[in-house]
Amino acid sequence: MSDLDRYLHAATRDNTRRSYRAAIEHFEVEWGGFLPATAESVARYLAAHAGQLSLNTLKLRLSALAQWHNSQGFPDPTKAPLVRQTLRGIRALHPAREKQAEPLQLRDLQQVVETLEEEARQAEAAGDRTALLRSRRDAALILLGFWRGFRSDELCRLQVQDIRVQPGVGMSLYLPRSKGDRDNLGTHYRAPALRRLCPVQAYQAWIASAGLLEGPVFRGIDRWGRLGEAGLHANSVIPLLRQALGRAGLDAERYSSHSLRRGFATWASASGWDLKALMEYVGWKDVKSALRYVDASAAFGSLALAEVAALPGRSGGD
């Protein structure tokens, strides 16, 4: 691979690259389309899958086709009026409510963390290193994911050497790249030390138990209690989270890794954070993205019949 190819490869996130590759394969192999494509063939492709695939999936397929044509030096057929009109028609005839992850409420966060802490106590008493490590890793991952509003891939890319802890104050975390950091400039985050459900204490307990000095923060653990060298894969976060929630007696299938992010946004909104502060803390660049994660019911505050539990104060936010 030439230097130019390496830089072009690095310009696109791995997840995006995999999604685009699958989309092109679907257009060519499964549907039988030809590349370079015409606007008419792209419009027929959309029409063939309308009602079967979500609008967001169809838009991702269009993005993949656009990227392929642009990278190969061909005119982009997805920008043609015929394609845009077809997409508008699909949106009108197949309206669908966008699926969103169920926000993890604070009471449920407390329930799963208490379960993990009890598992850690029992494992320590029994001398079960594997169970101890897994419970402490999961508690740290869930609490950090919630209070920082991290995506699963961001949690999996955290490095021990890029984290600084101030006991009783908070912690700073650095990510060299993330979905919101389009220019790969790197982003510094802060997480607060809290009186309960503290992400800082959970992180310190995990690092101390695992004996980690550098490398990925969150790793796989085999049945003999040995840690993997590589970080967890982002796709492993959902089953890990659901297993922990299930052991805590919660309906685990309702949740995904986005439940941590949505749960924090819902809590913050109900606790009086204005939208600008929430966007800055989590890292959203536009209002539409932020509003997708905030429960509208939280805006009714004390008038709502179902109150949302909140921790007192906002400690250590950006």
KOLZA-149280 format. One record per residue (C-alpha): residue in one letter; chain; x, y, z. Coordinates in steps of 0.2 Angstrom, whole numbers, plus 2048, in hexadecimal, padded with zeros to 3 digits. Layout:
N
node rest=A	kette=A	X=X	Y=Y	Z=Z;
...
//
This chain:
318
node rest=M	kette=A	X=800	Y=800	Z=800;
node rest=S	kette=A	X=807	Y=811	Z=7FB;
node rest=D	kette=A	X=808	Y=820	Z=807;
node rest=L	kette=A	X=7FA	Y=828	Z=7FD;
node rest=D	kette=A	X=7EF	Y=818	Z=7FF;
node rest=R	kette=A	X=7F3	Y=817	Z=812;
node rest=Y	kette=A	X=7ED	Y=829	Z=815;
node rest=L	kette=A	X=7DE	Y=827	Z=80A;
node rest=H	kette=A	X=7DA	Y=817	Z=814;
node rest=A	kette=A	X=7DC	Y=820	Z=825;
node rest=A	kette=A	X=7D0	Y=82E	Z=820;
node rest=T	kette=A	X=7C1	Y=823	Z=821;
node rest=R	kette=A	X=7BC	Y=81A	Z=832;
node rest=D	kette=A	X=7BD	Y=807	Z=832;
node rest=N	kette=A	X=7AA	Y=805	Z=836;
node rest=T	kette=A	X=7A6	Y=811	Z=827;
node rest=R	kette=A	X=7B1	Y=808	Z=81C;
node rest=R	kette=A	X=7AA	Y=7F7	Z=820;
node rest=S	kette=A	X=798	Y=7FE	Z=81E;
node rest=Y	kette=A	X=79C	Y=805	Z=80D;
node rest=R	kette=A	X=7A4	Y=7F5	Z=807;
node rest=A	kette=A	X=795	Y=7EB	Z=80C;
node rest=A	kette=A	X=789	Y=7F8	Z=804;
node rest=I	kette=A	X=793	Y=7F7	Z=7F3;
node rest=E	kette=A	X=792	Y=7E4	Z=7F4;
node rest=H	kette=A	X=780	Y=7E4	Z=7F7;
node rest=F	kette=A	X=77D	Y=7F0	Z=7E8;
node rest=E	kette=A	X=788	Y=7E5	Z=7DC;
node rest=V	kette=A	X=786	Y=7D3	Z=7E2;
node rest=E	kette=A	X=775	Y=7D2	Z=7EB;
node rest=W	kette=A	X=76C	Y=7DE	Z=7E0;
node rest=G	kette=A	X=776	Y=7DB	Z=7D0;
node rest=G	kette=A	X=77A	Y=7EE	Z=7CD;
node rest=F	kette=A	X=788	Y=7F4	Z=7C2;
node rest=L	kette=A	X=796	Y=800	Z=7C6;
node rest=P	kette=A	X=798	Y=80E	Z=7C1;
node rest=A	kette=A	X=785	Y=810	Z=7C4;
node rest=T	kette=A	X=779	Y=81B	Z=7BB;
node rest=A	kette=A	X=76C	Y=826	Z=7C5;
node rest=E	kette=A	X=75E	Y=81B	Z=7BE;
node rest=S	kette=A	X=766	Y=80B	Z=7C5;
node rest=V	kette=A	X=769	Y=813	Z=7D6;
node rest=A	kette=A	X=757	Y=819	Z=7D6;
node rest=R	kette=A	X=751	Y=807	Z=7D2;
node rest=Y	kette=A	X=75C	Y=800	Z=7DF;
node rest=L	kette=A	X=754	Y=80C	Z=7EC;
node rest=A	kette=A	X=742	Y=807	Z=7E6;
node rest=A	kette=A	X=746	Y=7F5	Z=7E7;
node rest=H	kette=A	X=74B	Y=7F6	Z=7F9;
node rest=A	kette=A	X=73F	Y=803	Z=7FF;
node rest=G	kette=A	X=734	Y=7FC	Z=80E;
node rest=Q	kette=A	X=741	Y=7EF	Z=811;
node rest=L	kette=A	X=750	Y=7F9	Z=816;
node rest=S	kette=A	X=74F	Y=808	Z=822;
node rest=L	kette=A	X=751	Y=81A	Z=81B;
node rest=N	kette=A	X=761	Y=81C	Z=824;
node rest=T	kette=A	X=768	Y=80B	Z=81C;
node rest=L	kette=A	X=763	Y=811	Z=80B;
node rest=K	kette=A	X=76C	Y=822	Z=80E;
node rest=L	kette=A	X=77B	Y=818	Z=814;
node rest=R	kette=A	X=77B	Y=80E	Z=803;
node rest=L	kette=A	X=77A	Y=81E	Z=7F9;
node rest=S	kette=A	X=789	Y=825	Z=803;
node rest=A	kette=A	X=793	Y=816	Z=7FF;
node rest=L	kette=A	X=78E	Y=817	Z=7EC;
node rest=A	kette=A	X=793	Y=829	Z=7EC;
node rest=Q	kette=A	X=7A3	Y=826	Z=7F5;
node rest=W	kette=A	X=7A7	Y=818	Z=7E8;
node rest=H	kette=A	X=7A4	Y=823	Z=7D9;
node rest=N	kette=A	X=7AD	Y=832	Z=7E0;
node rest=S	kette=A	X=7BC	Y=827	Z=7E4;
node rest=Q	kette=A	X=7BD	Y=81F	Z=7D3;
node rest=G	kette=A	X=7BB	Y=830	Z=7CA;
node rest=F	kette=A	X=7A9	Y=82D	Z=7C3;
node rest=P	kette=A	X=79A	Y=839	Z=7C4;
node rest=D	kette=A	X=790	Y=836	Z=7D4;
node rest=P	kette=A	X=77F	Y=82F	Z=7CF;
node rest=T	kette=A	X=778	Y=831	Z=7E0;
node rest=K	kette=A	X=777	Y=844	Z=7DE;
node rest=A	kette=A	X=76B	Y=843	Z=7CF;
node rest=P	kette=A	X=75A	Y=84A	Z=7D1;
node rest=L	kette=A	X=752	Y=839	Z=7CD;
node rest=V	kette=A	X=75B	Y=831	Z=7DC;
node rest=R	kette=A	X=756	Y=83F	Z=7E8;
node rest=Q	kette=A	X=744	Y=83F	Z=7E3;
node rest=T	kette=A	X=743	Y=82C	Z=7E5;
node rest=L	kette=A	X=74A	Y=82D	Z=7F6;
node rest=R	kette=A	X=73D	Y=83B	Z=7FB;
node rest=G	kette=A	X=730	Y=830	Z=7F4;
node rest=I	kette=A	X=736	Y=821	Z=7FF;
node rest=R	kette=A	X=736	Y=82C	Z=80E;
node rest=A	kette=A	X=724	Y=832	Z=80B;
node rest=L	kette=A	X=71D	Y=820	Z=807;
node rest=H	kette=A	X=727	Y=817	Z=814;
node rest=P	kette=A	X=728	Y=822	Z=824;
node rest=A	kette=A	X=730	Y=819	Z=832;
node rest=R	kette=A	X=734	Y=81E	Z=844;
node rest=E	kette=A	X=747	Y=81E	Z=846;
node rest=K	kette=A	X=74C	Y=810	Z=852;
node rest=Q	kette=A	X=755	Y=817	Z=861;
node rest=A	kette=A	X=75D	Y=80E	Z=86F;
node rest=E	kette=A	X=754	Y=80E	Z=880;
node rest=P	kette=A	X=75D	Y=81A	Z=88C;
node rest=L	kette=A	X=764	Y=812	Z=89B;
node rest=Q	kette=A	X=75C	Y=81B	Z=8A9;
node rest=L	kette=A	X=766	Y=81F	Z=8B9;
node rest=R	kette=A	X=75D	Y=813	Z=8C4;
node rest=D	kette=A	X=761	Y=805	Z=8B8;
node rest=L	kette=A	X=773	Y=80A	Z=8B7;
node rest=Q	kette=A	X=774	Y=809	Z=8CA;
node rest=Q	kette=A	X=76C	Y=7F8	Z=8C9;
node rest=V	kette=A	X=779	Y=7F1	Z=8BD;
node rest=V	kette=A	X=788	Y=7F9	Z=8C6;
node rest=E	kette=A	X=782	Y=7F2	Z=8D7;
node rest=T	kette=A	X=781	Y=7E1	Z=8CF;
node rest=L	kette=A	X=792	Y=7E2	Z=8C8;
node rest=E	kette=A	X=79A	Y=7E8	Z=8D8;
node rest=E	kette=A	X=792	Y=7DA	Z=8E1;
node rest=E	kette=A	X=799	Y=7CE	Z=8D4;
node rest=A	kette=A	X=7AA	Y=7D6	Z=8D7;
node rest=R	kette=A	X=7A9	Y=7D3	Z=8EA;
node rest=Q	kette=A	X=7A4	Y=7C1	Z=8E8;
node rest=A	kette=A	X=7B1	Y=7BE	Z=8DB;
node rest=E	kette=A	X=7BF	Y=7C6	Z=8E6;
node rest=A	kette=A	X=7B9	Y=7BB	Z=8F5;
node rest=A	kette=A	X=7B9	Y=7AC	Z=8EA;
node rest=G	kette=A	X=7CA	Y=7B0	Z=8E2;
node rest=D	kette=A	X=7C2	Y=7AF	Z=8D1;
node rest=R	kette=A	X=7CD	Y=7BB	Z=8C7;
node rest=T	kette=A	X=7C3	Y=7B9	Z=8B7;
node rest=A	kette=A	X=7B3	Y=7BE	Z=8BE;
node rest=L	kette=A	X=7BB	Y=7CC	Z=8C8;
node rest=L	kette=A	X=7C3	Y=7D4	Z=8B9;
node rest=R	kette=A	X=7B3	Y=7D2	Z=8AE;
node rest=S	kette=A	X=7A8	Y=7DA	Z=8BB;
node rest=R	kette=A	X=7B4	Y=7E9	Z=8BE;
node rest=R	kette=A	X=7B7	Y=7EB	Z=8AB;
node rest=D	kette=A	X=7A4	Y=7EB	Z=8A7;
node rest=A	kette=A	X=7A1	Y=7F8	Z=8B5;
node rest=A	kette=A	X=7AE	Y=804	Z=8AF;
node rest=L	kette=A	X=7A8	Y=802	Z=89D;
node rest=I	kette=A	X=796	Y=805	Z=8A1;
node rest=L	kette=A	X=799	Y=814	Z=8AD;
node rest=L	kette=A	X=7A6	Y=81C	Z=8A2;
node rest=G	kette=A	X=79A	Y=819	Z=893;
node rest=F	kette=A	X=78C	Y=821	Z=89C;
node rest=W	kette=A	X=794	Y=830	Z=8A4;
node rest=R	kette=A	X=79E	Y=835	Z=895;
node rest=G	kette=A	X=791	Y=830	Z=888;
node rest=F	kette=A	X=79E	Y=827	Z=87E;
node rest=R	kette=A	X=79A	Y=81C	Z=86F;
node rest=S	kette=A	X=79F	Y=80A	Z=870;
node rest=D	kette=A	X=7AD	Y=80C	Z=864;
node rest=E	kette=A	X=7B4	Y=81B	Z=86E;
node rest=L	kette=A	X=7B4	Y=810	Z=87E;
node rest=C	kette=A	X=7BD	Y=802	Z=875;
node rest=R	kette=A	X=7CB	Y=80F	Z=86F;
node rest=L	kette=A	X=7CF	Y=816	Z=880;
node rest=Q	kette=A	X=7E1	Y=814	Z=884;
node rest=V	kette=A	X=7E8	Y=813	Z=896;
node rest=Q	kette=A	X=7F6	Y=81F	Z=892;
node rest=D	kette=A	X=7EA	Y=82C	Z=88C;
node rest=I	kette=A	X=7E0	Y=82D	Z=89C;
node rest=R	kette=A	X=7E4	Y=838	Z=8AB;
node rest=V	kette=A	X=7DB	Y=835	Z=8BC;
node rest=Q	kette=A	X=7DA	Y=842	Z=8CA;
node rest=P	kette=A	X=7D2	Y=838	Z=8D9;
node rest=G	kette=A	X=7C3	Y=841	Z=8E0;
node rest=V	kette=A	X=7C3	Y=84E	Z=8D1;
node rest=G	kette=A	X=7C1	Y=844	Z=8C1;
node rest=M	kette=A	X=7CA	Y=83E	Z=8B2;
node rest=S	kette=A	X=7D0	Y=844	Z=8A1;
node rest=L	kette=A	X=7CF	Y=839	Z=892;
node rest=Y	kette=A	X=7D7	Y=83B	Z=881;
node rest=L	kette=A	X=7D1	Y=833	Z=870;
node rest=P	kette=A	X=7DC	Y=837	Z=861;
node rest=R	kette=A	X=7CC	Y=834	Z=856;
node rest=S	kette=A	X=7BA	Y=832	Z=857;
node rest=K	kette=A	X=7AA	Y=833	Z=84D;
node rest=G	kette=A	X=7A7	Y=845	Z=851;
node rest=D	kette=A	X=7B9	Y=849	Z=84E;
node rest=R	kette=A	X=7B9	Y=84A	Z=83B;
node rest=D	kette=A	X=7CA	Y=851	Z=839;
node rest=N	kette=A	X=7D2	Y=845	Z=845;
node rest=L	kette=A	X=7D9	Y=853	Z=850;
node rest=G	kette=A	X=7D7	Y=849	Z=860;
node rest=T	kette=A	X=7CA	Y=84D	Z=86E;
node rest=H	kette=A	X=7CD	Y=84F	Z=881;
node rest=Y	kette=A	X=7BE	Y=84A	Z=88C;
node rest=R	kette=A	X=7BB	Y=84C	Z=89F;
node rest=A	kette=A	X=7B1	Y=840	Z=8AA;
node rest=P	kette=A	X=7AC	Y=845	Z=8BB;
node rest=A	kette=A	X=7AF	Y=83D	Z=8CC;
node rest=L	kette=A	X=79E	Y=83A	Z=8D4;
node rest=R	kette=A	X=798	Y=835	Z=8E5;
node rest=R	kette=A	X=790	Y=825	Z=8DE;
node rest=L	kette=A	X=790	Y=81C	Z=8CE;
node rest=C	kette=A	X=7A1	Y=824	Z=8CB;
node rest=P	kette=A	X=7AA	Y=820	Z=8BB;
node rest=V	kette=A	X=7BB	Y=825	Z=8C2;
node rest=Q	kette=A	X=7BB	Y=819	Z=8D0;
node rest=A	kette=A	X=7B4	Y=80B	Z=8C5;
node rest=Y	kette=A	X=7C2	Y=80F	Z=8B8;
node rest=Q	kette=A	X=7D0	Y=80F	Z=8C6;
node rest=A	kette=A	X=7C9	Y=7FE	Z=8CD;
node rest=W	kette=A	X=7CA	Y=7F6	Z=8BC;
node rest=I	kette=A	X=7DB	Y=7FC	Z=8B8;
node rest=A	kette=A	X=7E2	Y=7F7	Z=8C8;
node rest=S	kette=A	X=7DA	Y=7E6	Z=8C7;
node rest=A	kette=A	X=7E0	Y=7E3	Z=8B6;
node rest=G	kette=A	X=7F1	Y=7EA	Z=8B9;
node rest=L	kette=A	X=7F0	Y=7F5	Z=8A9;
node rest=L	kette=A	X=7FE	Y=802	Z=8A6;
node rest=E	kette=A	X=7FB	Y=806	Z=894;
node rest=G	kette=A	X=7F2	Y=800	Z=885;
node rest=P	kette=A	X=7DF	Y=7FD	Z=882;
node rest=V	kette=A	X=7D4	Y=801	Z=892;
node rest=F	kette=A	X=7C7	Y=7F4	Z=88E;
node rest=R	kette=A	X=7CC	Y=7E3	Z=888;
node rest=G	kette=A	X=7C6	Y=7D1	Z=887;
node rest=I	kette=A	X=7C9	Y=7C5	Z=895;
node rest=D	kette=A	X=7CA	Y=7B3	Z=893;
node rest=R	kette=A	X=7C4	Y=7A5	Z=89E;
node rest=W	kette=A	X=7D5	Y=7A4	Z=8A7;
node rest=G	kette=A	X=7D4	Y=7B7	Z=8AB;
node rest=R	kette=A	X=7E1	Y=7BC	Z=89E;
node rest=L	kette=A	X=7DF	Y=7CD	Z=895;
node rest=G	kette=A	X=7DF	Y=7CF	Z=883;
node rest=E	kette=A	X=7EC	Y=7DA	Z=87B;
node rest=A	kette=A	X=7E0	Y=7E3	Z=870;
node rest=G	kette=A	X=7D1	Y=7EE	Z=875;
node rest=L	kette=A	X=7BF	Y=7E7	Z=874;
node rest=H	kette=A	X=7B7	Y=7E8	Z=863;
node rest=A	kette=A	X=7A9	Y=7F5	Z=863;
node rest=N	kette=A	X=79C	Y=7E7	Z=85E;
node rest=S	kette=A	X=7A0	Y=7DE	Z=86E;
node rest=V	kette=A	X=799	Y=7ED	Z=879;
node rest=I	kette=A	X=787	Y=7E9	Z=876;
node rest=P	kette=A	X=788	Y=7D7	Z=87C;
node rest=L	kette=A	X=793	Y=7DB	Z=88A;
node rest=L	kette=A	X=786	Y=7E9	Z=890;
node rest=R	kette=A	X=777	Y=7DE	Z=88E;
node rest=Q	kette=A	X=77F	Y=7CF	Z=897;
node rest=A	kette=A	X=783	Y=7DB	Z=8A6;
node rest=L	kette=A	X=771	Y=7E2	Z=8A5;
node rest=G	kette=A	X=769	Y=7D1	Z=8A4;
node rest=R	kette=A	X=773	Y=7CB	Z=8B4;
node rest=A	kette=A	X=76C	Y=7DB	Z=8BD;
node rest=G	kette=A	X=75A	Y=7D5	Z=8B9;
node rest=L	kette=A	X=757	Y=7E2	Z=8AB;
node rest=D	kette=A	X=74F	Y=7DF	Z=89A;
node rest=A	kette=A	X=760	Y=7DF	Z=891;
node rest=E	kette=A	X=759	Y=7DE	Z=87F;
node rest=R	kette=A	X=752	Y=7F0	Z=880;
node rest=Y	kette=A	X=763	Y=7F7	Z=881;
node rest=S	kette=A	X=772	Y=7FA	Z=876;
node rest=S	kette=A	X=782	Y=803	Z=878;
node rest=H	kette=A	X=77A	Y=813	Z=873;
node rest=S	kette=A	X=76F	Y=811	Z=883;
node rest=L	kette=A	X=77E	Y=818	Z=88D;
node rest=R	kette=A	X=77F	Y=827	Z=883;
node rest=R	kette=A	X=76C	Y=82A	Z=882;
node rest=G	kette=A	X=76B	Y=826	Z=895;
node rest=F	kette=A	X=777	Y=834	Z=899;
node rest=A	kette=A	X=76F	Y=840	Z=88D;
node rest=T	kette=A	X=75E	Y=83D	Z=895;
node rest=W	kette=A	X=765	Y=83F	Z=8A7;
node rest=A	kette=A	X=76E	Y=84F	Z=8A3;
node rest=S	kette=A	X=75F	Y=856	Z=89B;
node rest=A	kette=A	X=754	Y=852	Z=8A9;
node rest=S	kette=A	X=761	Y=859	Z=8B5;
node rest=G	kette=A	X=761	Y=86A	Z=8AD;
node rest=W	kette=A	X=76F	Y=86A	Z=8A1;
node rest=D	kette=A	X=76B	Y=875	Z=892;
node rest=L	kette=A	X=76D	Y=86E	Z=881;
node rest=K	kette=A	X=77D	Y=878	Z=87D;
node rest=A	kette=A	X=786	Y=871	Z=88D;
node rest=L	kette=A	X=780	Y=860	Z=889;
node rest=M	kette=A	X=786	Y=861	Z=877;
node rest=E	kette=A	X=797	Y=868	Z=87C;
node rest=Y	kette=A	X=799	Y=85A	Z=889;
node rest=V	kette=A	X=794	Y=84B	Z=87E;
node rest=G	kette=A	X=79C	Y=853	Z=86E;
node rest=W	kette=A	X=78D	Y=855	Z=863;
node rest=K	kette=A	X=78F	Y=861	Z=855;
node rest=D	kette=A	X=77D	Y=865	Z=850;
node rest=V	kette=A	X=76D	Y=866	Z=859;
node rest=K	kette=A	X=764	Y=859	Z=850;
node rest=S	kette=A	X=771	Y=84C	Z=855;
node rest=A	kette=A	X=76F	Y=851	Z=867;
node rest=L	kette=A	X=75C	Y=851	Z=867;
node rest=R	kette=A	X=75B	Y=83F	Z=861;
node rest=Y	kette=A	X=763	Y=83A	Z=871;
node rest=V	kette=A	X=759	Y=844	Z=87D;
node rest=D	kette=A	X=748	Y=83E	Z=884;
node rest=A	kette=A	X=73A	Y=84B	Z=880;
node rest=S	kette=A	X=732	Y=847	Z=891;
node rest=A	kette=A	X=741	Y=84E	Z=89A;
node rest=A	kette=A	X=73C	Y=85F	Z=895;
node rest=F	kette=A	X=72C	Y=85F	Z=8A0;
node rest=G	kette=A	X=737	Y=85E	Z=8AF;
node rest=S	kette=A	X=72D	Y=85E	Z=8C0;
node rest=L	kette=A	X=71D	Y=85E	Z=8B7;
node rest=A	kette=A	X=720	Y=84C	Z=8B0;
node rest=L	kette=A	X=717	Y=83F	Z=8BA;
node rest=A	kette=A	X=726	Y=833	Z=8B9;
node rest=E	kette=A	X=735	Y=83C	Z=8C0;
node rest=V	kette=A	X=747	Y=838	Z=8BA;
node rest=A	kette=A	X=753	Y=834	Z=8C8;
node rest=A	kette=A	X=762	Y=840	Z=8C7;
node rest=L	kette=A	X=772	Y=841	Z=8D0;
node rest=P	kette=A	X=774	Y=851	Z=8DA;
node rest=G	kette=A	X=77E	Y=85E	Z=8D1;
node rest=R	kette=A	X=789	Y=85D	Z=8C1;
node rest=S	kette=A	X=79A	Y=859	Z=8C7;
node rest=G	kette=A	X=7A9	Y=85B	Z=8BB;
node rest=G	kette=A	X=7A1	Y=85E	Z=8AB;
node rest=D	kette=A	X=7AA	Y=866	Z=89C;
//
